[in-house]
Amino acid sequence: MKTQNERLLNYLLQGHAINPMIALSELGIFRLAARIADLRRAGVLITSKRVEVSNRYGEKCSVSQYRMIRGA
């Protein structure tokens, strides 16, 4: 069984950006920021920016979106 960190790393290596809503629905990761911190401590270069998404009620909210930095 893969760990959450392994699932997240594979997802980022495929070139995907991820936010907490995607992490929960697609990877089963509830504490995305903690897993991002784990990968950063392991030397993975990850950038973040704030993006606006809609919640299940159609309301706009701001979340962090993460992406792996390639070729740095």
DRENFIBA-782290 format. One record per residue: residue number from 0; residue in three letters; x, z, y of N, C-alpha, C in turn. Coordinates in nm, 3 decimals, padded with zeros to 5 digits. Atoms other than C-alpha are relative to their C-alpha. Layout:
<recs>
<rec><pos>NUM</pos><code>ALA</code><n_east>X</n_east><n_up>Z</n_up><n_north>Y</n_north><ca_east>X</ca_east><ca_up>Z</ca_up><ca_north>Y</ca_north><c_east>X</c_east><c_up>Z</c_up><c_north>Y</c_north></rec>
...
</recs>
This chain:
<recs>
<rec><pos>0</pos><code>MET</code><n_east>00.084</n_east><n_up>00.000</n_up><n_north>-00.118</n_north><ca_east>00.000</ca_east><ca_up>00.000</ca_up><ca_north>00.000</ca_north><c_east>00.089</c_east><c_up>00.000</c_up><c_north>00.124</c_north></rec>
<rec><pos>1</pos><code>LYS</code><n_east>-00.077</n_east><n_up>00.007</n_up><n_north>-00.123</n_north><ca_east>00.133</ca_east><ca_up>-00.094</ca_up><ca_north>00.343</ca_north><c_east>-00.040</c_east><c_up>00.114</c_up><c_north>00.094</c_north></rec>
<rec><pos>2</pos><code>THR</code><n_east>00.030</n_east><n_up>-00.102</n_up><n_north>-00.099</n_north><ca_east>00.161</ca_east><ca_up>00.168</ca_up><ca_north>00.614</ca_north><c_east>-00.061</c_east><c_up>-00.066</c_up><c_north>00.124</c_north></rec>
<rec><pos>3</pos><code>GLN</code><n_east>00.054</n_east><n_up>00.054</n_up><n_north>-00.125</n_north><ca_east>-00.010</ca_east><ca_up>00.128</ca_up><ca_north>00.950</ca_north><c_east>00.109</c_east><c_up>-00.068</c_up><c_north>00.081</c_north></rec>
<rec><pos>4</pos><code>ASN</code><n_east>-00.111</n_east><n_up>00.060</n_up><n_north>-00.074</n_north><ca_east>00.328</ca_east><ca_up>00.059</ca_up><ca_north>01.108</ca_north><c_east>00.036</c_east><c_up>-00.137</c_up><c_north>-00.057</c_north></rec>
<rec><pos>5</pos><code>GLU</code><n_east>-00.031</n_east><n_up>00.129</n_up><n_north>00.063</n_north><ca_east>00.395</ca_east><ca_up>-00.220</ca_up><ca_north>00.858</ca_north><c_east>-00.107</c_east><c_up>-00.103</c_up><c_north>00.032</c_north></rec>
<rec><pos>6</pos><code>ARG</code><n_east>00.109</n_east><n_up>00.093</n_up><n_north>-00.033</n_north><ca_east>00.052</ca_east><ca_up>-00.376</ca_up><ca_north>00.915</ca_north><c_east>00.010</c_east><c_up>-00.045</c_up><c_north>00.145</c_north></rec>
<rec><pos>7</pos><code>LEU</code><n_east>-00.010</n_east><n_up>00.032</n_up><n_north>-00.142</n_north><ca_east>00.100</ca_east><ca_up>-00.359</ca_up><ca_north>01.291</ca_north><c_east>00.119</c_east><c_up>-00.092</c_up><c_north>00.026</c_north></rec>
<rec><pos>8</pos><code>LEU</code><n_east>-00.118</n_east><n_up>00.084</n_up><n_north>-00.020</n_north><ca_east>00.452</ca_east><ca_up>-00.505</ca_up><ca_north>01.279</ca_north><c_east>-00.026</c_east><c_up>-00.142</c_up><c_north>-00.049</c_north></rec>
<rec><pos>9</pos><code>ASN</code><n_east>00.032</n_east><n_up>00.134</n_up><n_north>00.051</n_north><ca_east>00.334</ca_east><ca_up>-00.796</ca_up><ca_north>01.062</ca_north><c_east>-00.094</c_east><c_up>-00.075</c_up><c_north>00.094</c_north></rec>
<rec><pos>10</pos><code>TYR</code><n_east>00.096</n_east><n_up>00.060</n_up><n_north>-00.093</n_north><ca_east>00.047</ca_east><ca_up>-00.862</ca_up><ca_north>01.303</ca_north><c_east>00.073</c_east><c_up>-00.049</c_up><c_north>00.126</c_north></rec>
<rec><pos>11</pos><code>LEU</code><n_east>-00.075</n_east><n_up>00.037</n_up><n_north>-00.119</n_north><ca_east>00.284</ca_east><ca_up>-00.866</ca_up><ca_north>01.603</ca_north><c_east>00.099</c_east><c_up>-00.113</c_up><c_north>-00.028</c_north></rec>
<rec><pos>12</pos><code>LEU</code><n_east>-00.095</n_east><n_up>00.105</n_up><n_north>00.038</n_north><ca_east>00.540</ca_east><ca_up>-01.082</ca_up><ca_north>01.420</ca_north><c_east>-00.068</c_east><c_up>-00.136</c_up><c_north>-00.010</c_north></rec>
<rec><pos>13</pos><code>GLN</code><n_east>00.075</n_east><n_up>00.126</n_up><n_north>00.007</n_north><ca_east>00.267</ca_east><ca_up>-01.346</ca_up><ca_north>01.377</ca_north><c_east>-00.032</c_east><c_up>-00.054</c_up><c_north>00.139</c_north></rec>
<rec><pos>14</pos><code>GLY</code><n_east>00.019</n_east><n_up>00.046</n_up><n_north>-00.136</n_north><ca_east>00.259</ca_east><ca_up>-01.374</ca_up><ca_north>01.756</ca_north><c_east>-00.127</c_east><c_up>00.048</c_up><c_north>00.067</c_north></rec>
<rec><pos>15</pos><code>HIS</code><n_east>00.126</n_east><n_up>-00.050</n_up><n_north>-00.056</n_north><ca_east>-00.067</ca_east><ca_up>-01.187</ca_up><ca_north>01.813</ca_north><c_east>00.026</c_east><c_up>00.110</c_up><c_north>00.102</c_north></rec>
<rec><pos>16</pos><code>ALA</code><n_east>00.007</n_east><n_up>-00.117</n_up><n_north>-00.089</n_north><ca_east>-00.136</ca_east><ca_up>-00.955</ca_up><ca_north>02.105</ca_north><c_east>-00.104</c_east><c_up>00.093</c_up><c_north>-00.061</c_north></rec>
<rec><pos>17</pos><code>ILE</code><n_east>00.094</n_east><n_up>-00.095</n_up><n_north>00.059</n_north><ca_east>-00.324</ca_east><ca_up>-00.637</ca_up><ca_north>02.016</ca_north><c_east>-00.038</c_east><c_up>00.106</c_up><c_north>00.102</c_north></rec>
<rec><pos>18</pos><code>ASN</code><n_east>00.049</n_east><n_up>-00.111</n_up><n_north>-00.082</n_north><ca_east>-00.535</ca_east><ca_up>-00.377</ca_up><ca_north>02.192</ca_north><c_east>-00.069</c_east><c_up>00.098</c_up><c_north>-00.094</c_north></rec>
<rec><pos>19</pos><code>PRO</code><n_east>00.058</n_east><n_up>-00.101</n_up><n_north>00.089</n_north><ca_east>-00.700</ca_east><ca_up>-00.061</ca_up><ca_north>02.058</ca_north><c_east>-00.126</c_east><c_up>-00.046</c_up><c_north>-00.074</c_north></rec>
<rec><pos>20</pos><code>MET</code><n_east>00.122</n_east><n_up>00.047</n_up><n_north>00.065</n_north><ca_east>-01.029</ca_east><ca_up>-00.237</ca_up><ca_north>01.982</ca_north><c_east>00.031</c_east><c_up>-00.090</c_up><c_north>-00.119</c_north></rec>
<rec><pos>21</pos><code>ILE</code><n_east>-00.043</n_east><n_up>00.089</n_up><n_north>00.109</n_north><ca_east>-00.859</ca_east><ca_up>-00.505</ca_up><ca_north>01.772</ca_north><c_east>00.069</c_east><c_up>00.081</c_up><c_north>-00.109</c_north></rec>
<rec><pos>22</pos><code>ALA</code><n_east>-00.073</n_east><n_up>-00.081</n_up><n_north>00.098</n_north><ca_east>-00.632</ca_east><ca_up>-00.248</ca_up><ca_north>01.606</ca_north><c_east>-00.095</c_east><c_up>00.072</c_up><c_north>-00.094</c_north></rec>
<rec><pos>23</pos><code>LEU</code><n_east>00.095</n_east><n_up>-00.073</n_up><n_north>00.083</n_north><ca_east>-00.928</ca_east><ca_up>-00.048</ca_up><ca_north>01.483</ca_north><c_east>-00.079</c_east><c_up>-00.094</c_up><c_north>-00.090</c_north></rec>
<rec><pos>24</pos><code>SER</code><n_east>00.087</n_east><n_up>00.088</n_up><n_north>00.078</n_north><ca_east>-01.146</ca_east><ca_up>-00.337</ca_up><ca_north>01.372</ca_north><c_east>00.075</c_east><c_up>-00.084</c_up><c_north>-00.103</c_north></rec>
<rec><pos>25</pos><code>GLU</code><n_east>-00.071</n_east><n_up>00.090</n_up><n_north>00.090</n_north><ca_east>-00.878</ca_east><ca_up>-00.558</ca_up><ca_north>01.213</ca_north><c_east>00.106</c_east><c_up>00.067</c_up><c_north>-00.087</c_north></rec>
<rec><pos>26</pos><code>LEU</code><n_east>-00.110</n_east><n_up>-00.063</n_up><n_north>00.075</n_north><ca_east>-00.602</ca_east><ca_up>-00.320</ca_up><ca_north>01.102</ca_north><c_east>-00.030</c_east><c_up>00.143</c_up><c_north>-00.044</c_north></rec>
<rec><pos>27</pos><code>GLY</code><n_east>00.034</n_east><n_up>-00.137</n_up><n_north>00.037</n_north><ca_east>-00.779</ca_east><ca_up>00.015</ca_up><ca_north>01.065</ca_north><c_east>00.089</c_east><c_up>00.104</c_up><c_north>00.066</c_north></rec>
<rec><pos>28</pos><code>ILE</code><n_east>-00.089</n_east><n_up>-00.091</n_up><n_north>-00.072</n_north><ca_east>-00.547</ca_east><ca_up>00.177</ca_up><ca_north>01.319</ca_north><c_east>-00.078</c_east><c_up>00.061</c_up><c_north>00.115</c_north></rec>
<rec><pos>29</pos><code>PHE</code><n_east>00.076</n_east><n_up>-00.069</n_up><n_north>-00.103</n_north><ca_east>-00.717</ca_east><ca_up>00.440</ca_up><ca_north>01.534</ca_north><c_east>00.088</c_east><c_up>00.040</c_up><c_north>00.117</c_north></rec>
<rec><pos>30</pos><code>ARG</code><n_east>-00.092</n_east><n_up>-00.045</n_up><n_north>-00.106</n_north><ca_east>-00.414</ca_east><ca_up>00.564</ca_up><ca_north>01.732</ca_north><c_east>00.109</c_east><c_up>-00.105</c_up><c_north>00.024</c_north></rec>
<rec><pos>31</pos><code>LEU</code><n_east>-00.093</n_east><n_up>00.112</n_up><n_north>-00.021</n_north><ca_east>-00.253</ca_east><ca_up>00.235</ca_up><ca_north>01.836</ca_north><c_east>00.121</c_east><c_up>00.041</c_up><c_north>00.082</c_north></rec>
<rec><pos>32</pos><code>ALA</code><n_east>-00.113</n_east><n_up>-00.037</n_up><n_north>-00.085</n_north><ca_east>-00.037</ca_east><ca_up>00.386</ca_up><ca_north>02.113</ca_north><c_east>00.106</c_east><c_up>00.078</c_up><c_north>-00.078</c_north></rec>
<rec><pos>33</pos><code>ALA</code><n_east>-00.095</n_east><n_up>-00.077</n_up><n_north>00.081</n_north><ca_east>00.122</ca_east><ca_up>00.624</ca_up><ca_north>01.861</ca_north><c_east>00.079</c_east><c_up>-00.093</c_up><c_north>-00.093</c_north></rec>
<rec><pos>34</pos><code>ARG</code><n_east>-00.069</n_east><n_up>00.094</n_up><n_north>00.088</n_north><ca_east>00.202</ca_east><ca_up>00.339</ca_up><ca_north>01.622</ca_north><c_east>00.095</c_east><c_up>-00.089</c_up><c_north>00.080</c_north></rec>
<rec><pos>35</pos><code>ILE</code><n_east>-00.088</n_east><n_up>00.077</n_up><n_north>-00.087</n_north><ca_east>00.346</ca_east><ca_up>00.133</ca_up><ca_north>01.911</ca_north><c_east>00.125</c_east><c_up>00.083</c_up><c_north>00.032</c_north></rec>
<rec><pos>36</pos><code>ALA</code><n_east>-00.114</n_east><n_up>-00.089</n_up><n_north>-00.028</n_north><ca_east>00.567</ca_east><ca_up>00.433</ca_up><ca_north>01.999</ca_north><c_east>00.093</c_east><c_up>00.007</c_up><c_north>-00.120</c_north></rec>
<rec><pos>37</pos><code>ASP</code><n_east>-00.082</n_east><n_up>-00.001</n_up><n_north>00.122</n_north><ca_east>00.685</ca_east><ca_up>00.448</ca_up><ca_north>01.636</ca_north><c_east>00.087</c_east><c_up>-00.126</c_up><c_north>-00.008</c_north></rec>
<rec><pos>38</pos><code>LEU</code><n_east>-00.073</n_east><n_up>00.126</n_up><n_north>00.010</n_north><ca_east>00.783</ca_east><ca_up>00.080</ca_up><ca_north>01.641</ca_north><c_east>00.107</c_east><c_up>-00.010</c_up><c_north>00.109</c_north></rec>
<rec><pos>39</pos><code>ARG</code><n_east>-00.099</n_east><n_up>00.002</n_up><n_north>-00.108</n_north><ca_east>00.956</ca_east><ca_up>00.114</ca_up><ca_north>01.978</ca_north><c_east>00.120</c_east><c_up>00.088</c_up><c_north>-00.034</c_north></rec>
<rec><pos>40</pos><code>ARG</code><n_east>-00.110</n_east><n_up>-00.090</n_up><n_north>00.042</n_north><ca_east>01.159</ca_east><ca_up>00.410</ca_up><ca_north>01.845</ca_north><c_east>00.086</c_east><c_up>-00.066</c_up><c_north>-00.107</c_north></rec>
<rec><pos>41</pos><code>ALA</code><n_east>-00.074</n_east><n_up>00.070</n_up><n_north>00.105</n_north><ca_east>01.259</ca_east><ca_up>00.186</ca_up><ca_north>01.554</ca_north><c_east>00.075</c_east><c_up>-00.122</c_up><c_north>00.055</c_north></rec>
<rec><pos>42</pos><code>GLY</code><n_east>-00.075</n_east><n_up>00.108</n_up><n_north>-00.062</n_north><ca_east>01.397</ca_east><ca_up>-00.068</ca_up><ca_north>01.802</ca_north><c_east>-00.076</c_east><c_up>-00.130</c_up><c_north>00.024</c_north></rec>
<rec><pos>43</pos><code>VAL</code><n_east>00.080</n_east><n_up>00.120</n_up><n_north>-00.022</n_north><ca_east>01.112</ca_east><ca_up>-00.319</ca_up><ca_north>01.817</ca_north><c_east>-00.034</c_east><c_up>-00.008</c_up><c_north>00.149</c_north></rec>
<rec><pos>44</pos><code>LEU</code><n_east>00.027</n_east><n_up>00.020</n_up><n_north>-00.143</n_north><ca_east>01.077</ca_east><ca_up>-00.462</ca_up><ca_north>02.170</ca_north><c_east>-00.145</c_east><c_up>-00.044</c_up><c_north>00.018</c_north></rec>
<rec><pos>45</pos><code>ILE</code><n_east>00.143</n_east><n_up>00.025</n_up><n_north>-00.019</n_north><ca_east>00.712</ca_east><ca_up>-00.447</ca_up><ca_north>02.273</ca_north><c_east>-00.033</c_east><c_up>00.020</c_up><c_north>00.147</c_north></rec>
<rec><pos>46</pos><code>THR</code><n_east>00.044</n_east><n_up>-00.010</n_up><n_north>-00.139</n_north><ca_east>00.561</ca_east><ca_up>-00.512</ca_up><ca_north>02.614</ca_north><c_east>-00.147</c_east><c_up>00.038</c_up><c_north>00.003</c_north></rec>
<rec><pos>47</pos><code>SER</code><n_east>00.142</n_east><n_up>-00.036</n_up><n_north>-00.012</n_north><ca_east>00.229</ca_east><ca_up>-00.382</ca_up><ca_north>02.741</ca_north><c_east>-00.050</c_east><c_up>-00.038</c_up><c_north>00.139</c_north></rec>
<rec><pos>48</pos><code>LYS</code><n_east>00.065</n_east><n_up>00.024</n_up><n_north>-00.127</n_north><ca_east>-00.014</ca_east><ca_up>-00.472</ca_up><ca_north>03.014</ca_north><c_east>-00.146</c_east><c_up>00.044</c_up><c_north>-00.013</c_north></rec>
<rec><pos>49</pos><code>ARG</code><n_east>00.140</n_east><n_up>-00.039</n_up><n_north>-00.002</n_north><ca_east>-00.362</ca_east><ca_up>-00.360</ca_up><ca_north>03.116</ca_north><c_east>-00.086</c_east><c_up>-00.125</c_up><c_north>00.003</c_north></rec>
<rec><pos>50</pos><code>VAL</code><n_east>00.095</n_east><n_up>00.111</n_up><n_north>00.003</n_north><ca_east>-00.646</ca_east><ca_up>-00.598</ca_up><ca_north>03.032</ca_north><c_east>-00.141</c_east><c_up>00.056</c_up><c_north>00.003</c_north></rec>
<rec><pos>51</pos><code>GLU</code><n_east>00.140</n_east><n_up>-00.041</n_up><n_north>-00.005</n_north><ca_east>-01.020</ca_east><ca_up>-00.581</ca_up><ca_north>03.087</ca_north><c_east>-00.073</c_east><c_up>-00.058</c_up><c_north>-00.121</c_north></rec>
<rec><pos>52</pos><code>VAL</code><n_east>00.080</n_east><n_up>00.041</n_up><n_north>00.116</n_north><ca_east>-01.247</ca_east><ca_up>-00.596</ca_up><ca_north>02.780</ca_north><c_east>-00.141</c_east><c_up>00.056</c_up><c_north>00.018</c_north></rec>
<rec><pos>53</pos><code>SER</code><n_east>00.136</n_east><n_up>-00.053</n_up><n_north>-00.001</n_north><ca_east>-01.615</ca_east><ca_up>-00.537</ca_up><ca_north>02.718</ca_north><c_east>-00.017</c_east><c_up>00.093</c_up><c_north>-00.119</c_north></rec>
<rec><pos>54</pos><code>ASN</code><n_east>00.029</n_east><n_up>-00.091</n_up><n_north>00.111</n_north><ca_east>-01.725</ca_east><ca_up>-00.240</ca_up><ca_north>02.512</ca_north><c_east>-00.129</c_east><c_up>-00.045</c_up><c_north>-00.069</c_north></rec>
<rec><pos>55</pos><code>ARG</code><n_east>00.117</n_east><n_up>00.043</n_up><n_north>00.077</n_north><ca_east>-02.018</ca_east><ca_up>-00.254</ca_up><ca_north>02.269</ca_north><c_east>-00.128</c_east><c_up>-00.001</c_up><c_north>00.082</c_north></rec>
<rec><pos>56</pos><code>TYR</code><n_east>00.117</n_east><n_up>-00.001</n_up><n_north>-00.089</n_north><ca_east>-02.260</ca_east><ca_up>-00.195</ca_up><ca_north>02.557</ca_north><c_east>00.010</c_east><c_up>-00.109</c_up><c_north>00.106</c_north></rec>
<rec><pos>57</pos><code>GLY</code><n_east>-00.019</n_east><n_up>00.107</n_up><n_north>-00.096</n_north><ca_east>-02.126</ca_east><ca_up>-00.493</ca_up><ca_north>02.750</ca_north><c_east>00.064</c_east><c_up>00.045</c_up><c_north>00.131</c_north></rec>
<rec><pos>58</pos><code>GLU</code><n_east>-00.064</n_east><n_up>-00.053</n_up><n_north>-00.120</n_north><ca_east>-01.955</ca_east><ca_up>-00.270</ca_up><ca_north>03.005</ca_north><c_east>00.148</c_east><c_up>-00.036</c_up><c_north>00.001</c_north></rec>
<rec><pos>59</pos><code>LYS</code><n_east>-00.142</n_east><n_up>00.032</n_up><n_north>-00.013</n_north><ca_east>-01.611</ca_east><ca_up>-00.367</ca_up><ca_north>03.136</ca_north><c_east>00.082</c_east><c_up>00.129</c_up><c_north>-00.002</c_north></rec>
<rec><pos>60</pos><code>CYS</code><n_east>-00.092</n_east><n_up>-00.112</n_up><n_north>00.002</n_north><ca_east>-01.327</ca_east><ca_up>-00.129</ca_up><ca_north>03.059</ca_north><c_east>00.142</c_east><c_up>-00.054</c_up><c_north>-00.011</c_north></rec>
<rec><pos>61</pos><code>SER</code><n_east>-00.139</n_east><n_up>00.040</n_up><n_north>-00.001</n_north><ca_east>-00.950</ca_east><ca_up>-00.143</ca_up><ca_north>03.088</ca_north><c_east>00.074</c_east><c_up>00.067</c_up><c_north>-00.116</c_north></rec>
<rec><pos>62</pos><code>VAL</code><n_east>-00.078</n_east><n_up>-00.053</n_up><n_north>00.112</n_north><ca_east>-00.721</ca_east><ca_up>-00.103</ca_up><ca_north>02.785</ca_north><c_east>00.141</c_east><c_up>-00.060</c_up><c_north>00.006</c_north></rec>
<rec><pos>63</pos><code>SER</code><n_east>-00.135</n_east><n_up>00.056</n_up><n_north>00.012</n_north><ca_east>-00.354</ca_east><ca_up>-00.159</ca_up><ca_north>02.708</ca_north><c_east>00.001</c_east><c_up>-00.107</c_up><c_north>-00.108</c_north></rec>
<rec><pos>64</pos><code>GLN</code><n_east>-00.021</n_east><n_up>00.107</n_up><n_north>00.097</n_north><ca_east>-00.264</ca_east><ca_up>-00.481</ca_up><ca_north>02.533</ca_north><c_east>00.150</c_east><c_up>-00.011</c_up><c_north>-00.025</c_north></rec>
<rec><pos>65</pos><code>TYR</code><n_east>-00.141</n_east><n_up>00.001</n_up><n_north>00.038</n_north><ca_east>00.066</ca_east><ca_up>-00.500</ca_up><ca_north>02.344</ca_north><c_east>00.036</c_east><c_up>-00.132</c_up><c_north>-00.064</c_north></rec>
<rec><pos>66</pos><code>ARG</code><n_east>-00.051</n_east><n_up>00.124</n_up><n_north>00.057</n_north><ca_east>00.279</ca_east><ca_up>-00.797</ca_up><ca_north>02.244</ca_north><c_east>00.150</c_east><c_up>00.021</c_up><c_north>-00.026</c_north></rec>
<rec><pos>67</pos><code>MET</code><n_east>-00.142</n_east><n_up>-00.008</n_up><n_north>00.032</n_north><ca_east>00.619</ca_east><ca_up>-00.824</ca_up><ca_north>02.077</ca_north><c_east>00.079</c_east><c_up>-00.093</c_up><c_north>00.091</c_north></rec>
<rec><pos>68</pos><code>ILE</code><n_east>-00.089</n_east><n_up>00.082</n_up><n_north>-00.080</n_north><ca_east>00.901</ca_east><ca_up>-00.953</ca_up><ca_north>02.297</ca_north><c_east>00.092</c_east><c_up>-00.074</c_up><c_north>-00.096</c_north></rec>
<rec><pos>69</pos><code>ARG</code><n_east>-00.081</n_east><n_up>00.081</n_up><n_north>00.091</n_north><ca_east>01.069</ca_east><ca_up>-01.237</ca_up><ca_north>02.116</ca_north><c_east>00.123</c_east><c_up>-00.054</c_up><c_north>00.070</c_north></rec>
<rec><pos>70</pos><code>GLY</code><n_east>-00.121</n_east><n_up>00.061</n_up><n_north>-00.051</n_north><ca_east>01.421</ca_east><ca_up>-01.366</ca_up><ca_north>02.165</ca_north><c_east>00.073</c_east><c_up>00.077</c_up><c_north>00.108</c_north></rec>
<rec><pos>71</pos><code>ALA</code><n_east>-00.066</n_east><n_up>-00.081</n_up><n_north>-00.104</n_north><ca_east>01.533</ca_east><ca_up>-01.078</ca_up><ca_north>02.384</ca_north><c_east>00.135</c_east><c_up>00.046</c_up><c_north>-00.046</c_north></rec>
</recs>
